[in-house]
Amino acid sequence: MNQYLQAFEKVAQSTEQLLDAQYNSLESVEIKQTASVLQESTASCIAELRLSTTKLNETLKLCFDNLALGEEVWQSKQRIREASSLEIWQQLGEISGCKVRIQTMTTAYKITAIGKLTKSWNERAEELRKKYFVDSKGRMKDGIGWDDKKGFLLDVRPILLAQSNEMSQVIREGLVLIFQDLAIINFNALDSSLKLLDTETAKKSEFKIKDIFQAENLKFKDPKSLFGGIPLLGLHDLFSQAIKDLQNRWGDIEWKHVAQNKDEISRKIQKQVTTIFDDRVRLVEECLEQLLCFYNNFLELQSRYQQETPEQRLAEKSWIEQQQREFEKVQIDINAVLGQTQEKLAS
């Protein structure tokens, strides 16, 4: 590249001398016209060569970075070869067991939570029925008129609020109980394994794992902090709508209307309990799957690296060093061109 620059500059110098009439024997109009056009095209060639050299220098840095990464990968192979596969298998066993236990506990607790909340809701609704829709002789009323309607609506609000608060508490307690198993996950072991990898691979693996771990503020080391604000996914809205329906009903409030709202709320409770537990467990399962995938890939790498021969490792190292030397030659040539360019600009 440097020789091309020197050739172009030699032509440019000769052309400039001709145009300055230093060669008296070549002062014909025709040759000077040729020299003038050649001067412009030569200047374009020099400018393009310098611009290309600058761009090439930037790209060459990327080549050096890639080779440096390749050398780092080569160095990481030895660390991975020597890692304790027994510890990795132990992590895989603990994570797999944790996943199964969480799935089993979630299925069981959903049934328990739905049963508990449905029972308490039916008991609260029954209290309202006995208080407002059963007369002094124990007979069912067709409905309640204006005198009892106001009192009934006032009593409904705290009952619905109490049911909502109980639901939040039951879900919160269940999630904390289920996710206690996550405490067995050894994140120090994960960090140690990541440090054995090359920087680029470690960053990609760590980002992928932590990106899922931190979703929805999932903090494994402090599971109690997970559930400070569990969304009830419209349950409060449903309660509010139930009250509005009863308030806006003209005339007497009949028990069948109250029962319709009661049954709708029961269905909503079951749906929301199931949705919240399933969403949380799905998120945790994704995290555990990423951990399992990471450790399985680590073991595959280790197995492959342990099968490599010393001759193969030496050949890889020699190849990397050879490419570095070739790029260094190009770098010297580029630096020479850039150095001449800076001198020209300075003068």
C-alpha positions in Angstrom: 0.0 0.0 0.0 2.9 2.3 0.8 4.5 1.5 -2.5 1.3 2.5 -4.3 1.2 5.8 -2.5 4.9 6.5 -3.4 4.1 5.6 -7.1 1.1 8.0 -7.2 3.1 10.8 -5.5 6.0 10.3 -8.0 3.5 10.7 -10.9 2.0 13.7 -9.2 5.4 15.3 -8.7 6.4 14.7 -12.4 3.1 16.1 -13.6 3.5 19.2 -11.5 7.0 19.8 -12.9 5.7 19.5 -16.4 2.9 22.0 -15.8 5.5 24.4 -14.3 7.3 24.2 -17.7 10.5 22.7 -16.2 10.7 20.3 -19.2 11.1 22.8 -22.1 11.2 20.0 -24.7 7.7 18.9 -23.6 5.9 22.3 -23.6 3.4 21.4 -26.3 -0.2 22.3 -25.6 -1.4 18.7 -26.0 0.9 17.1 -23.5 0.2 19.8 -20.9 -3.6 19.1 -21.4 -2.8 15.4 -20.7 -0.7 16.4 -17.7 -3.5 18.6 -16.3 -6.1 15.8 -16.5 -3.6 13.3 -15.1 -2.9 15.6 -12.2 -6.6 15.6 -11.2 -7.0 11.8 -11.5 -3.7 11.2 -9.7 -4.8 13.5 -6.8 -8.1 11.5 -6.6 -6.2 8.3 -6.5 -4.0 9.6 -3.6 -7.0 10.9 -1.7 -8.9 7.6 -2.2 -5.8 5.7 -1.1 -5.5 7.7 2.0 -9.2 7.5 2.8 -9.1 3.7 2.2 -6.0 3.4 4.4 -7.9 5.2 7.3 -10.9 2.9 6.9 -8.7 -0.1 6.7 -6.9 0.9 9.8 -10.2 1.0 11.7 -11.2 -2.4 10.3 -7.8 -3.8 11.2 -8.4 -2.9 14.8 -11.4 -5.2 14.7 -9.2 -8.0 13.3 -6.7 -7.6 16.2 -9.7 -7.6 18.6 -11.0 -10.9 17.1 -7.6 -12.5 17.3 -7.3 -11.3 20.9 -10.7 -12.9 21.7 -9.5 -16.1 19.9 -6.4 -16.2 22.1 -8.6 -15.7 25.2 -10.8 -18.6 24.1 -7.7 -20.7 23.6 -6.5 -19.8 27.1 -10.0 -20.6 28.6 -9.9 -24.1 27.2 -7.3 -25.1 29.8 -9.3 -23.6 32.7 -12.5 -25.5 31.5 -10.6 -28.7 31.1 -9.4 -28.6 34.7 -12.8 -27.6 36.2 -14.5 -30.1 38.6 -17.2 -31.9 36.6 -18.4 -33.4 39.8 -19.4 -30.0 41.1 -21.2 -29.1 37.9 -23.2 -32.4 38.0 -24.1 -31.6 41.6 -25.4 -28.2 40.5 -27.4 -29.8 37.7 -28.9 -32.3 40.2 -29.9 -29.6 42.7 -31.5 -27.4 40.0 -33.4 -30.3 38.5 -34.7 -31.3 41.9 -35.6 -27.7 42.7 -37.6 -27.4 39.5 -39.6 -30.6 40.1 -40.4 -29.7 43.7 -41.6 -26.2 42.8 -43.9 -27.6 40.1 -45.3 -30.2 42.5 -45.8 -27.7 45.3 -47.4 -25.1 43.0 -50.0 -27.6 41.8 -50.8 -28.6 45.4 -50.9 -25.1 46.7 -53.1 -23.8 43.9 -55.7 -26.3 45.0 -55.3 -25.4 48.6 -55.5 -21.7 48.0 -58.5 -21.9 45.8 -60.3 -24.1 48.3 -59.5 -21.8 51.2 -60.5 -18.6 49.4 -63.7 -20.2 47.9 -64.7 -21.4 51.4 -64.1 -18.0 53.0 -66.0 -16.2 50.2 -69.0 -18.5 50.5 -69.0 -18.0 54.3 -69.0 -14.2 53.9 -71.7 -14.3 51.3 -73.7 -16.6 53.5 -73.5 -14.0 56.4 -75.0 -11.4 54.1 -77.7 -13.7 53.0 -78.8 -14.6 56.5 -78.6 -11.0 57.6 -80.6 -9.4 54.8 -82.4 -12.2 52.9 -83.8 -14.4 55.7 -86.7 -13.1 57.8 -87.2 -13.6 61.5 -89.0 -16.9 60.9 -86.1 -18.2 58.9 -87.8 -17.9 55.5 -86.1 -16.6 52.4 -87.1 -13.2 51.2 -87.7 -12.4 47.6 -85.7 -9.3 47.9 -84.8 -6.3 50.0 -86.4 -2.9 49.7 -85.2 0.6 50.3 -85.0 0.3 54.0 -82.5 -2.6 53.9 -80.8 -1.7 50.6 -78.6 1.0 52.1 -77.4 -1.1 55.0 -76.7 -4.1 52.7 -74.6 -2.0 50.3 -72.6 -0.5 53.3 -71.9 -4.1 54.6 -70.9 -5.4 51.1 -67.9 -3.0 50.8 -65.9 -4.1 53.8 -66.7 -7.8 53.1 -65.3 -7.5 49.6 -62.3 -5.6 50.8 -61.6 -8.3 53.4 -61.9 -11.0 50.7 -59.4 -9.1 48.5 -56.9 -8.7 51.3 -57.2 -12.3 52.3 -56.6 -13.3 48.7 -53.4 -11.2 48.6 -52.2 -12.7 51.8 -52.9 -16.3 50.7 -51.1 -15.9 47.4 -48.2 -14.1 49.0 -47.7 -16.8 51.7 -48.0 -19.5 49.1 -45.4 -18.0 46.7 -42.9 -17.4 49.5 -43.4 -21.0 50.7 -43.0 -22.5 47.2 -39.9 -20.5 46.3 -38.0 -21.2 49.5 -36.4 -24.1 47.5 -34.6 -21.4 45.4 -32.2 -20.9 48.3 -30.4 -24.0 47.4 -29.2 -22.5 44.1 -25.5 -21.7 44.5 -25.0 -18.5 42.7 -21.3 -18.4 43.8 -20.8 -21.6 41.9 -22.4 -20.0 38.8 -20.0 -17.0 39.1 -17.1 -19.3 39.4 -18.0 -21.2 36.3 -18.6 -17.9 34.4 -15.0 -16.8 35.3 -13.6 -19.9 33.6 -15.0 -18.8 30.2 -13.6 -16.2 27.9 -14.9 -12.7 28.5 -17.3 -12.6 25.5 -18.9 -15.9 26.2 -19.2 -15.2 29.9 -20.9 -11.9 29.2 -23.4 -13.4 26.8 -24.2 -16.2 29.2 -24.5 -14.0 32.3 -26.6 -11.4 30.5 -29.0 -14.1 29.2 -29.4 -15.7 32.6 -29.6 -12.5 34.7 -32.0 -10.9 32.2 -34.5 -13.6 33.0 -33.7 -13.7 36.7 -34.4 -10.0 37.0 -37.6 -10.1 35.0 -40.4 -8.5 37.0 -37.9 -7.8 39.8 -37.4 -11.4 40.6 -34.8 -11.5 43.3 -33.8 -15.0 44.2 -31.6 -14.2 47.2 -34.5 -12.5 49.0 -37.7 -14.2 48.0 -39.8 -12.3 50.5 -39.1 -9.1 48.6 -40.8 -10.7 45.5 -44.3 -10.3 46.5 -44.8 -6.8 47.9 -47.2 -5.8 45.1 -48.8 -8.8 43.5 -51.2 -7.6 40.8 -54.7 -9.1 41.4 -55.4 -8.7 37.7 -58.7 -6.9 37.9 -60.1 -8.5 41.0 -60.6 -5.2 42.7 -62.3 -3.9 39.6 -64.6 -6.9 39.7 -65.6 -6.1 43.3 -66.2 -2.5 42.4 -68.3 -3.5 39.5 -70.4 -5.8 41.7 -71.2 -3.0 44.0 -72.1 -0.7 41.1 -74.4 -3.3 39.7 -76.2 -3.6 43.0 -76.3 0.2 43.6 -77.7 0.9 40.1 -80.3 -1.7 40.3 -83.7 0.0 40.4 -86.2 -1.2 43.0 -85.6 -4.2 45.3 -82.4 -6.2 45.3 -83.2 -9.8 44.8 -81.1 -12.6 46.1 -80.7 -14.1 42.6 -78.9 -10.9 41.5 -76.6 -11.1 44.5 -76.0 -14.8 43.8 -75.0 -14.0 40.3 -72.4 -11.6 41.4 -71.3 -14.0 44.1 -70.7 -16.9 41.6 -68.9 -14.5 39.2 -66.5 -13.5 41.9 -65.9 -17.1 42.9 -64.9 -17.9 39.3 -62.7 -14.8 39.2 -60.9 -15.8 42.4 -60.1 -19.2 41.0 -58.9 -17.8 37.7 -56.7 -15.2 39.3 -55.1 -17.6 41.8 -54.3 -19.9 38.9 -53.0 -17.1 36.7 -50.7 -15.6 39.3 -49.2 -18.9 40.4 -48.8 -20.1 36.8 -47.1 -16.9 35.7 -44.7 -16.8 38.6 -43.8 -20.5 38.2 -43.3 -20.1 34.5 -40.9 -17.3 35.1 -38.9 -19.4 37.6 -38.9 -22.4 35.3 -37.4 -20.2 32.6 -34.6 -19.2 35.0 -33.9 -22.8 36.0 -34.0 -24.0 32.4 -31.3 -21.3 31.6 -29.2 -22.6 34.4 -29.6 -26.2 33.3 -28.7 -25.2 29.7 -25.6 -23.3 30.9 -24.2 -26.2 32.9 -25.0 -28.7 30.2 -23.2 -26.6 27.6 -20.3 -26.2 30.0 -20.0 -30.0 30.4 -20.1 -30.4 26.6 -17.4 -27.9 26.2 -15.3 -29.6 28.8 -15.7 -33.0 27.3 -14.7 -31.7 23.9 -11.7 -29.8 25.2 -10.5 -32.8 27.2 -10.3 -34.8 24.0 -8.0 -32.3 22.3 -4.4 -33.4 22.0 -1.4 -31.2 23.1 -0.4 -31.1 19.4 -3.8 -29.7 18.5 -3.6 -27.0 21.1 -0.1 -26.1 19.9 -1.2 -25.9 16.3 -4.1 -23.6 17.3 -1.7 -21.3 19.2 0.7 -21.2 16.3 -2.1 -20.3 13.9 -3.3 -17.4 16.1 0.3 -16.1 16.4 0.8 -16.4 12.6 -2.3 -14.3 11.9 -1.1 -11.7 14.4 2.2 -11.4 12.6 0.5 -11.0 9.2 -1.7 -8.3 10.5 1.2 -6.6 12.2 2.9 -6.3 8.8 -0.2 -4.7 7.3 -0.3 -2.4 10.3 3.3 -1.2 9.7 2.4 -0.4 6.1 -0.7 1.4 7.1 1.2 3.4 9.7 3.7 4.4 7.0 0.9 5.8 4.8 -0.8 7.6 7.6 2.5 9.0 8.8 3.3 10.4 5.3 -0.3 11.8 5.1 0.2 13.6 8.4 3.5 15.1 7.2 1.9 16.4 4.1 -0.9 18.0 6.1 1.6 19.5 8.5 3.6 21.0 5.6 
